[in-house]
Amino acid sequence: MRANDEELEHGRFFAVIAYLGILSLVAIIFKKSNNFAVFHGKQGLILFIWEVGALVVSIIPVVGSLILGVSLLVCFIFSIMGIVQAWLGVYWKLPGALGRWAEQLEL
């Protein structure tokens, strides 16, 4: 589904930066009235939470560093995909449970 022109005009920048770690909060806080920016902000927040969780798990010897590496790679790929879709003005949902969790976030 594509965003309408007005949503896209006022929310594209915020939707794009939403996939850059903690900047997802900027989209959520400063563009509360823009559904497009908030949609991508919630997804970016889910990815950021996953990255922080992987960082915490990385303290486990051997397995932790493997989990961290795989998690950061997957989050990087999803972030690039999200940035491209946000720039194109598309409501793109993260695969699997991640997308459902983002939709269920009440902020």
Backbone bond lengths (Angstrom), bond angles and torsions (degrees), N, CA, C in turn:
res aa  C-N    CA-C-N  psi(-1)  N-CA   C-N-CA  omega(-1)  CA-C   N-CA-C  phi
1 M - - - 1.445 - - 1.524 108.91 -
2 R 1.308 116.92 137.73 1.460 121.91 -179.90 1.530 111.24 -98.36
3 A 1.320 114.78 151.14 1.462 120.97 176.36 1.525 109.11 -77.34
4 N 1.326 116.27 150.68 1.468 118.03 175.75 1.530 108.94 -73.60
5 D 1.326 115.77 165.10 1.466 120.79 -172.60 1.527 113.28 -60.26
6 E 1.329 117.48 -39.40 1.466 119.95 -178.28 1.532 110.96 -68.47
7 E 1.345 116.82 -44.86 1.469 120.42 176.81 1.513 110.67 -59.33
8 L 1.309 115.91 -43.46 1.453 121.51 -177.76 1.522 111.54 -66.25
9 E 1.311 116.22 -42.42 1.464 120.65 -178.81 1.525 111.58 -61.39
10 H 1.335 116.87 -41.80 1.463 120.64 -175.71 1.526 113.88 -92.86
11 G 1.344 117.79 -13.31 1.454 119.01 -174.28 1.510 116.78 -120.85
12 R 1.326 118.28 -6.28 1.469 120.48 -174.98 1.529 112.04 -58.93
13 F 1.321 117.80 -49.92 1.461 120.88 -178.87 1.526 111.23 -57.34
14 F 1.317 116.36 -45.63 1.461 120.77 -178.69 1.526 111.29 -68.14
15 A 1.326 117.18 -35.38 1.467 120.81 177.36 1.525 110.48 -65.45
16 V 1.320 116.87 -38.25 1.464 120.77 179.72 1.526 111.09 -68.12
17 I 1.332 117.27 -47.96 1.469 118.88 -177.52 1.528 112.03 -71.26
18 A 1.324 117.13 -12.95 1.463 120.70 -179.84 1.520 111.77 -62.01
19 Y 1.307 117.86 -21.64 1.462 121.36 -179.23 1.529 112.53 -92.46
20 L 1.317 116.62 11.58 1.460 121.05 -179.97 1.532 110.52 -107.55
21 G 1.314 115.90 65.05 1.458 122.36 175.60 1.514 114.23 62.88
22 I 1.314 115.79 -127.33 1.457 122.34 -174.74 1.533 112.10 -64.72
23 L 1.326 117.72 -15.98 1.461 121.04 178.81 1.524 112.38 -65.77
24 S 1.326 116.55 -11.43 1.464 119.23 175.09 1.529 110.47 -59.26
25 L 1.311 116.70 -31.43 1.468 120.46 178.57 1.523 112.15 -67.54
26 V 1.322 116.70 -29.66 1.467 120.46 178.15 1.524 109.35 -62.32
27 A 1.330 116.60 -45.74 1.466 120.64 179.28 1.525 110.64 -62.96
28 I 1.311 116.71 -41.78 1.468 120.97 -177.13 1.531 111.33 -69.85
29 I 1.311 117.42 -40.42 1.465 121.48 -174.94 1.533 112.31 -79.63
30 F 1.332 116.64 -46.32 1.463 119.57 -172.45 1.528 114.46 -89.45
31 K 1.308 118.15 -11.39 1.464 120.48 -179.72 1.524 110.73 -127.63
32 K 1.330 116.61 44.38 1.466 122.08 -178.37 1.526 112.92 -55.49
33 S 1.312 117.27 -32.93 1.461 120.48 -176.18 1.527 113.01 -85.54
34 N 1.328 117.44 -6.22 1.463 121.11 -179.28 1.529 109.39 -101.46
35 N 1.312 116.82 104.46 1.470 121.42 -176.78 1.521 112.77 -58.48
36 F 1.322 117.28 -35.74 1.461 121.81 -178.48 1.528 110.70 -64.83
37 A 1.335 116.94 -48.85 1.465 121.35 179.86 1.524 111.11 -64.91
38 V 1.324 117.59 -41.51 1.466 121.24 -179.44 1.526 110.66 -66.97
39 F 1.335 117.15 -40.39 1.468 121.30 177.90 1.525 110.24 -56.02
40 H 1.326 116.60 -50.50 1.465 120.19 -179.31 1.533 111.07 -72.53
41 G 1.328 117.39 -30.93 1.459 120.47 176.51 1.519 112.18 -62.51
42 K 1.328 116.62 -41.11 1.464 120.27 178.49 1.528 110.80 -65.49
43 Q 1.302 116.58 -39.07 1.467 119.18 179.07 1.527 110.64 -67.63
44 G 1.330 115.96 -41.54 1.457 119.65 176.70 1.520 111.76 -62.26
45 L 1.333 116.46 -36.91 1.461 120.99 177.99 1.527 111.04 -64.90
46 I 1.322 117.64 -40.72 1.465 121.33 177.15 1.530 110.16 -60.90
47 L 1.321 117.09 -43.53 1.470 120.01 178.58 1.528 110.83 -64.91
48 F 1.326 116.84 -40.26 1.463 120.13 178.81 1.527 111.19 -63.36
49 I 1.326 116.52 -42.36 1.466 120.66 178.19 1.535 109.92 -62.13
50 W 1.321 116.56 -40.69 1.462 120.54 177.52 1.538 110.43 -61.75
51 E 1.328 117.33 -42.95 1.460 120.95 179.63 1.526 111.24 -63.28
52 V 1.323 117.32 -43.07 1.469 120.99 178.87 1.524 110.13 -64.94
53 G 1.336 116.83 -42.34 1.460 120.57 176.98 1.518 112.07 -60.50
54 A 1.325 116.63 -41.59 1.461 120.65 178.23 1.525 110.92 -65.33
55 L 1.318 116.64 -35.96 1.460 120.54 177.64 1.528 110.73 -64.61
56 V 1.322 116.59 -40.94 1.467 120.78 177.95 1.528 110.34 -64.67
57 V 1.328 116.61 -42.65 1.470 120.90 -179.51 1.529 111.28 -67.62
58 S 1.331 117.19 -21.63 1.468 120.36 -177.07 1.526 113.57 -64.71
59 I 1.332 118.18 -10.75 1.466 119.34 177.80 1.525 111.93 -73.24
60 I 1.337 117.02 -15.02 1.462 120.74 176.88 1.531 107.52 -71.91
61 P 1.327 117.74 126.14 1.467 119.65 -178.19 1.535 112.15 -58.51
62 V 1.313 116.55 142.16 1.457 128.35 176.72 1.539 112.55 61.99
63 V 1.320 118.50 -65.51 1.461 121.96 -176.52 1.528 110.67 -64.65
64 G 1.312 117.09 -37.39 1.457 121.30 -177.85 1.519 112.66 -61.56
65 S 1.337 116.08 -42.48 1.468 118.38 179.91 1.525 111.24 -69.50
66 L 1.312 117.63 -31.92 1.460 121.13 176.16 1.534 110.11 -67.16
67 I 1.327 116.03 -45.64 1.469 120.38 178.13 1.523 110.19 -61.45
68 L 1.315 117.29 -42.37 1.463 121.11 178.92 1.523 110.86 -61.00
69 G 1.324 116.97 -47.54 1.459 120.44 -178.74 1.513 113.17 -60.76
70 V 1.325 116.50 -46.70 1.466 120.92 179.90 1.529 110.07 -65.76
71 S 1.322 116.49 -43.53 1.471 120.64 -179.09 1.524 111.45 -61.79
72 L 1.324 117.00 -45.10 1.460 119.68 -179.42 1.524 111.49 -65.52
73 L 1.324 117.24 -36.98 1.462 120.62 177.20 1.531 111.28 -64.36
74 V 1.330 116.26 -47.68 1.464 120.79 -179.96 1.533 110.42 -63.60
75 C 1.328 116.93 -43.94 1.465 120.22 179.37 1.531 111.01 -63.78
76 F 1.323 116.74 -37.46 1.461 120.74 177.61 1.532 110.43 -62.60
77 I 1.326 116.51 -46.62 1.465 121.06 179.67 1.528 110.46 -62.02
78 F 1.346 117.31 -46.75 1.462 120.54 179.00 1.526 111.39 -63.25
79 S 1.327 117.09 -36.46 1.460 120.52 179.20 1.528 111.06 -65.61
80 I 1.317 117.18 -43.61 1.466 120.97 178.02 1.524 109.77 -61.87
81 M 1.335 116.75 -44.81 1.462 120.55 178.45 1.534 110.63 -61.18
82 G 1.326 116.90 -42.55 1.457 121.40 179.00 1.515 112.39 -64.56
83 I 1.321 117.15 -41.64 1.465 121.50 178.80 1.526 110.18 -61.51
84 V 1.318 116.88 -45.82 1.466 120.98 -179.99 1.528 110.45 -62.12
85 Q 1.326 116.74 -46.59 1.462 120.32 -179.11 1.525 111.80 -65.60
86 A 1.329 116.65 -38.45 1.463 120.33 178.16 1.534 109.84 -65.14
87 W 1.308 116.93 -41.71 1.453 120.30 179.18 1.530 111.18 -63.40
88 L 1.345 115.94 -36.37 1.459 120.83 179.47 1.531 112.62 -77.69
89 G 1.325 116.96 -9.24 1.459 121.27 177.97 1.518 113.98 84.30
90 V 1.327 116.81 27.22 1.462 121.84 -175.80 1.530 109.69 -106.10
91 Y 1.329 115.51 137.21 1.468 121.13 171.30 1.532 106.57 -80.01
92 W 1.314 117.27 91.08 1.456 122.45 -178.25 1.525 108.89 -100.07
93 K 1.319 116.34 127.48 1.463 121.26 -176.97 1.528 109.72 -98.11
94 L 1.330 115.96 133.43 1.464 120.73 175.97 1.525 109.92 -57.10
95 P 1.321 117.55 146.65 1.467 120.09 -178.73 1.532 113.02 -65.58
96 G 1.324 114.63 149.30 1.461 122.26 171.87 1.512 114.99 62.90
97 A 1.313 113.73 -142.65 1.463 121.31 -175.95 1.523 112.16 -65.50
98 L 1.311 118.03 -27.58 1.464 120.34 -178.68 1.522 111.18 -58.99
99 G 1.317 116.39 -45.38 1.465 120.58 178.90 1.519 112.55 -65.01
100 R 1.334 115.77 -38.90 1.475 119.16 178.39 1.521 110.71 -66.68
101 W 1.325 117.09 -41.39 1.471 120.33 178.96 1.528 110.13 -62.66
102 A 1.314 116.87 -40.77 1.466 120.71 179.94 1.525 109.96 -62.50
103 E 1.324 117.24 -41.96 1.468 120.81 178.97 1.519 112.05 -64.08
104 Q 1.324 116.59 -33.89 1.469 121.61 -175.96 1.526 112.92 -82.54
105 L 1.332 118.02 -10.91 1.464 120.32 179.93 1.523 110.21 -62.02
106 E 1.313 116.19 126.46 1.456 122.75 175.89 1.519 108.33 -105.34
107 L 1.319 115.87 106.52 1.474 119.16 -178.42 1.504 111.04 -121.24
